[in-house]
Amino acid sequence: MDKWLSHNNVAKVIALIVSIILWAMVHLDSGTPVAPTPIVNTKVIDNVKIQVVGFDSDNYVLSGLETDKVRLEVRGKRTDITTNFSDYRVKLDLSDVGPGTSSQPLVHELPPGVQLVSMSPSIVKVTIEAKETKDIPVNIITKGQPAQGLQLGTPVVAGSGIVQVTLPESELAELERVQGIVDISGITDPIKGKSVKLTAYDKHGQAMENAVITPSSVDVDIPVTKLYKSVPLDITEVGQLPNGLVVASIESDVQGVAIYGSKEVLESISSYSVAVDLSQFKGTNQTRYTVDLTPPEGSEKIEPSSVTVIVKVEPPGEKQISSIPISLKLDNQHLTATILDPPDKRMSLRVLGAKDILDKLKPEEIMITADLANLGPGTHTVPVVVTLPLHVRLAEGDTSRQIVIELTEKEEPANPANTEPEGPSDPGTSEQETAPTVPPEENTAGNGNGANTEG
């Protein structure tokens, strides 16, 4: 035993065994874990939105972008590859890119510890256009109808009524109008300072979504008034003046009145009549009458509510009117009428009236008519009817007048197809109805202009 222990090799073996046992004991007692081998994963992230940065949107518009999403493939530890997609960013920097079409690189941003494997695409094609601005007037339209009996006025835009529209150069030429819409359905009062949003429209009536309107809205007033109709004032005369006086003129301080009411009522009104009673005349040459006006039936009110009528009178003058044409009224198409007496087929009358009226009176303003109805062929003495202008009367007490006419039957043409057209007939003949050369002028005081329906 001692001999073995003294042997050199045996001692070395024993020392090695003791060393191994001591090493094992030390490491087993310390409890130090053994580090595991790290595991690397890969992941594909689709549809990552491209973020445009550095773009001058005030002066340019990004009119074309090849794609707005990319596909990322990344790798890293499982704990580093998050499922929060907002941590994965792809940016397109257009800080130094001007108008035109070009290809630009994309830049990625990933969470810490994550590496990019691939990005598709990594370059995108972009098209940039310059913006242009144009001044254009605002157009305001209304929809609906105001309450019954109200009339819509013209919308009024506050300020200059001009706005600026900014669009890409290629779209500005298509700009047609800038418009705002105001709903007036059932309104009973004017609209004041209503803010109206504006929209730009192209030549096809489509809204231009890219348009930037400055300002984007305007304040608008919408006036409404009661529906009315302007009609002429018609002055009529009743009663008689005292003997020895004639009317020189009848005038009013207004030519027409405004009547308010519904559309149906106003359509039935064409004038407003005011009666002046001449029997109440008290002045020597001029009298003023104040006449209160009553709204027509069915209407709401009338403006003005009263008018002043000025009547001027004077002693009558007398004048001889010669060569007044005679008109024959003949309904029988088979007869021809010829005036035998007076031979010149004209008459003369003495008339009374105010001096200014008589000085302007012409023969054509007087109508002398003979009615030949129910008369057969032969010679007839027939009365005539004299129609005089207003404020003119016959001087003679006896207003009955007669003429002598001859009615003859028309001869049938031998060959109607070859009959030459007849020339104009003589003044004293009539086939059916002979009218005066110039019809008499109506001389009714107070007539105004034609009616004008608002709304």
SULSUL-V733689 format. One record per residue. N is the residue number from 0. RES is the residue in one small letter. SS is DSSP state (H for helix, E for strand, L for the rest). PHI is phi in radians with two decimals (none if undefined). PSI is psi in whole degrees, -180 to 180 (* if undefined). Layout:
n res ss phi psi
N RES SS PHI PSI
N RES SS PHI PSI
This chain:
n res ss phi psi
0 m L none -47
1 d H -1.14 -34
2 k H -1.11 -37
3 w H -1.20 -41
4 l H -1.20 -26
5 s L -1.44 -6
6 h L -1.35 138
7 n H -1.17 -43
8 n H -1.18 -39
9 v H -1.12 -40
10 a H -1.09 -38
11 k H -1.14 -40
12 v H -1.14 -43
13 i H -1.13 -39
14 a H -1.12 -39
15 l H -1.12 -42
16 i H -1.12 -43
17 v H -1.08 -40
18 s H -1.10 -42
19 i H -1.11 -43
20 i H -1.10 -43
21 l H -1.12 -41
22 w H -1.09 -43
23 a H -1.11 -41
24 m H -1.13 -41
25 v H -1.11 -47
26 h H -1.26 -35
27 l H -1.22 -32
28 d H -1.39 -25
29 s H -1.28 -28
30 g L 1.23 19
31 t L -1.26 122
32 p L -1.26 154
33 v L -1.58 125
34 a L -1.12 131
35 p L -1.36 160
36 t L -1.32 124
37 p L -1.07 147
38 i L -1.95 125
39 v E -1.77 128
40 n E -1.92 158
41 t E -2.08 152
42 k E -2.56 144
43 v E -1.87 128
44 i E -2.06 115
45 d E -1.63 158
46 n E 1.00 46
47 v E -1.38 122
48 k E -1.21 133
49 i E -1.38 128
50 q E -1.74 119
51 v E -1.51 127
52 v E -2.24 154
53 g L 1.29 15
54 f L -1.54 134
55 d L -1.48 84
56 s L -1.31 -12
57 d L -1.27 -33
58 n L -1.99 -13
59 y E -2.32 163
60 v E -2.28 135
61 l E -1.46 91
62 s E -1.47 -16
63 g E -2.59 130
64 l E -2.37 120
65 e L -0.93 -43
66 t L -2.69 154
67 d L -1.97 10
68 k E -2.45 150
69 v E -2.29 169
70 r E -2.00 127
71 l E -1.95 139
72 e E -2.10 124
73 v E -2.24 166
74 r E -2.49 156
75 g E 2.87 -179
76 k E -1.11 151
77 r L -1.04 -33
78 t L -1.31 -21
79 d L -1.58 -29
80 i L -1.41 99
81 t L -1.46 164
82 t L -1.70 4
83 n L -1.48 103
84 f H -1.18 -20
85 s H -1.17 -14
86 d H -1.40 -8
87 y L -1.91 115
88 r E -2.16 146
89 v E -2.27 126
90 k E -2.08 147
91 l E -2.06 111
92 d E -1.61 115
93 l L -1.96 26
94 s L -1.02 -41
95 d L -1.95 24
96 v L -1.85 127
97 g L -1.80 -169
98 p L -1.04 147
99 g E 2.19 -175
100 t E -1.96 130
101 s E -2.65 165
102 s E -1.81 131
103 q E -2.20 141
104 p E -1.33 155
105 l L -1.82 146
106 v E -2.05 134
107 h E -1.86 152
108 e E -2.29 124
109 l L -2.11 161
110 p L -1.12 158
111 p L -1.00 139
112 g L 1.45 -2
113 v L -1.84 136
114 q E -2.01 147
115 l E -1.42 130
116 v E -1.61 -49
117 s E -2.75 156
118 m E -2.38 127
119 s E -2.31 117
120 p L -1.47 165
121 s L -1.80 -12
122 i E -2.33 137
123 v E -2.22 152
124 k E -1.63 131
125 v E -2.19 148
126 t E -2.18 126
127 i E -2.10 134
128 e E -2.06 147
129 a E -1.35 147
130 k E -1.58 149
131 e E -2.27 153
132 t E -2.11 140
133 k E -2.35 138
134 d E -1.45 134
135 i E -2.56 140
136 p E -1.26 150
137 v E -1.48 136
138 n E -1.96 120
139 i E -1.87 126
140 i E -2.06 159
141 t E -2.05 153
142 k E -2.23 147
143 g L 1.54 -178
144 q L -2.25 146
145 p L -1.22 177
146 a L -1.06 159
147 q L -0.97 135
148 g L 1.51 4
149 l E -1.91 148
150 q E -2.02 133
151 l E -1.44 133
152 g L -1.60 -176
153 t L -1.44 128
154 p L -1.03 142
155 v E -2.05 122
156 v E -1.60 133
157 a L -1.16 150
158 g L 1.32 -150
159 s L -1.36 -18
160 g L 1.32 13
161 i E -2.01 134
162 v E -2.17 164
163 q E -1.82 133
164 v E -2.05 125
165 t E -1.94 128
166 l E -2.54 162
167 p E -1.01 149
168 e H -0.95 -37
169 s H -1.25 -21
170 e H -1.75 -21
171 l H -1.08 -33
172 a L -1.16 -20
173 e L -1.53 -6
174 l E -1.16 127
175 e E -1.88 -47
176 r E -2.81 161
177 v E -2.06 126
178 q E -2.38 146
179 g E -2.25 151
180 i E -2.10 133
181 v E -2.11 128
182 d E -1.51 118
183 i L -1.96 16
184 s L -0.99 120
185 g L 1.27 10
186 i L -1.17 146
187 t L -2.00 -10
188 d L -2.33 159
189 p L -1.05 151
190 i E -1.68 130
191 k E -2.09 127
192 g E 1.04 38
193 k E -1.36 129
194 s E -1.38 124
195 v E -2.11 123
196 k E -1.27 141
197 l L -1.85 149
198 t E -2.34 138
199 a E -1.60 140
200 y E -2.21 146
201 d E -1.55 -175
202 k L -1.21 -12
203 h L -1.76 7
204 g L 1.41 12
205 q L -1.64 142
206 a E -1.17 138
207 m L -1.72 100
208 e L -1.17 -28
209 n L -1.38 -8
210 a L -1.23 135
211 v E -1.88 114
212 i E -1.81 128
213 t E -2.19 115
214 p L -1.29 161
215 s L -1.40 -13
216 s E -2.56 158
217 v E -2.32 157
218 d E -1.56 135
219 v E -2.26 138
220 d E -1.83 134
221 i E -2.05 103
222 p L -1.36 144
223 v E -2.35 141
224 t E -2.31 164
225 k E -1.20 142
226 l L -1.18 129
227 y E -2.49 169
228 k E -2.42 131
229 s E -1.58 125
230 v E -2.25 153
231 p E -1.25 152
232 l E -1.54 124
233 d E -1.90 108
234 i E -1.59 123
235 t E -1.96 154
236 e E -1.94 137
237 v E -2.26 157
238 g L 1.34 177
239 q L -2.15 146
240 l L -1.27 159
241 p L -1.05 155
242 n L -1.02 143
243 g L 1.53 8
244 l L -2.28 146
245 v E -2.31 158
246 v E -1.36 126
247 a E -1.56 -38
248 s E -2.92 153
249 i E -2.29 120
250 e E -2.28 158
251 s E -2.16 161
252 d L -1.35 -9
253 v L -2.33 152
254 q L -1.66 -20
255 g E -2.70 173
256 v E -2.29 161
257 a E -1.91 126
258 i E -1.96 129
259 y E -1.81 140
260 g L 2.96 -169
261 s L -1.31 163
262 k H -1.06 -40
263 e H -1.12 -41
264 v H -1.19 -44
265 l H -1.14 -33
266 e H -1.11 -24
267 s L -1.56 -1
268 i L -1.92 126
269 s L -2.05 -18
270 s E -2.79 169
271 y E -2.21 124
272 s E -1.69 135
273 v E -2.16 124
274 a E -1.67 134
275 v E -2.01 121
276 d E -1.52 106
277 l H -1.24 -20
278 s H -1.22 -15
279 q H -1.59 7
280 f L -1.10 132
281 k L -2.19 -15
282 g L -1.44 172
283 t L -1.54 -32
284 n L -2.52 -15
285 q E -2.72 138
286 t E -2.44 140
287 r E -1.84 132
288 y E -2.02 135
289 t E -1.79 120
290 v E -1.99 122
291 d E -1.33 137
292 l L -1.81 134
293 t L -1.88 131
294 p L -1.01 139
295 p L -1.04 158
296 e L -1.02 132
297 g L 1.59 -15
298 s L -1.60 167
299 e L -1.60 -46
300 k E -2.79 169
301 i E -2.33 141
302 e E -2.28 133
303 p L -1.24 168
304 s L -1.46 -11
305 s E -2.68 157
306 v E -2.31 157
307 t E -1.87 126
308 v E -1.92 128
309 i E -1.90 120
310 v E -1.89 123
311 k E -1.92 133
312 v E -2.26 162
313 e E -2.82 166
314 p L -1.08 146
315 p L -1.26 146
316 g E -1.79 168
317 e E -2.26 144
318 k E -2.60 142
319 q E -1.58 124
320 i E -1.92 117
321 s E -1.88 165
322 s E 1.00 47
323 i E -1.49 122
324 p E -1.16 148
325 i E -1.82 131
326 s E -1.83 131
327 l E -1.86 134
328 k E -1.91 108
329 l L -2.25 121
330 d L -1.66 -19
331 n L -1.38 114
332 q L -1.31 -10
333 h L -1.67 0
334 l E -2.06 153
335 t E -2.10 134
336 a E -1.88 137
337 t E -2.29 131
338 i E -1.42 122
339 l E -1.64 -37
340 d E -2.48 123
341 p L -1.30 149
342 p L -1.06 -37
343 d L -1.45 3
344 k L 1.06 27
345 r E -2.42 162
346 m E -2.28 163
347 s E -2.12 144
348 l E -2.38 150
349 r E -1.85 128
350 v E -2.20 158
351 l E -2.00 150
352 g E 2.97 180
353 a L -1.17 151
354 k H -1.03 -47
355 d H -1.08 -36
356 i H -1.21 -44
357 l H -1.18 -35
358 d H -1.10 -31
359 k H -1.66 -5
360 l L -1.26 132
361 k L -2.01 155
362 p H -0.99 -34
363 e H -1.18 -15
364 e H -1.48 -6
365 i L -1.87 133
366 m E -1.95 124
367 i E -2.03 120
368 t E -2.23 138
369 a E -2.07 127
370 d E -1.66 118
371 l L -1.80 21
372 a L -1.10 145
373 n L 1.16 18
374 l L -1.81 141
375 g L -1.80 -176
376 p L -1.00 145
377 g E 2.30 -172
378 t E -1.77 134
379 h E -2.39 144
380 t E -1.80 119
381 v E -2.21 147
382 p E -1.35 160
383 v E -2.07 155
384 v E -1.91 128
385 v E -1.78 124
386 t E -1.99 120
387 l L -1.89 156
388 p L -1.12 165
389 l L -1.07 138
390 h L 1.25 21
391 v E -2.22 136
392 r E -2.44 163
393 l E -1.21 143
394 a L -1.35 -36
395 e L -1.31 149
396 g L -1.24 -38
397 d L -1.55 111
398 t L -1.63 3
399 s L -1.41 133
400 r E -2.43 150
401 q E -2.35 154
402 i E -2.29 162
403 v E -1.91 128
404 i E -2.24 158
405 e E -2.14 129
406 l E -1.88 128
407 t E -2.23 152
408 e E -1.37 144
409 k L -1.27 143
410 e L -1.53 135
411 e L -1.30 134
412 p L -1.15 143
413 a L -1.09 -42
414 n L -2.33 92
415 p H -0.99 -30
416 a H -1.18 -25
417 n H -1.86 10
418 t L -1.20 127
419 e L -1.28 142
420 p L -1.09 136
421 e L -1.29 147
422 g L -1.35 178
423 p L -1.08 140
424 s L -1.29 164
425 d L -1.19 157
426 p L -0.99 -28
427 g L -1.69 12
428 t E -2.04 156
429 s E -2.67 132
430 e L -1.54 -38
431 q L -2.33 -60
432 e E -2.64 126
433 t L -1.84 119
434 a L -1.72 157
435 p L -1.11 155
436 t L -0.99 -45
437 v L -2.22 120
438 p L -1.14 151
439 p L -1.15 146
440 e L -1.44 138
441 e L -1.29 133
442 n L -2.13 64
443 t L -1.69 123
444 a L -1.21 149
445 g L 1.53 -1
446 n L -1.17 134
447 g L -1.93 -161
448 n L -1.32 171
449 g L -1.15 159
450 a L -1.21 151
451 n E -2.38 106
452 t E -1.50 120
453 e L -1.49 139
454 g L 1.39 *
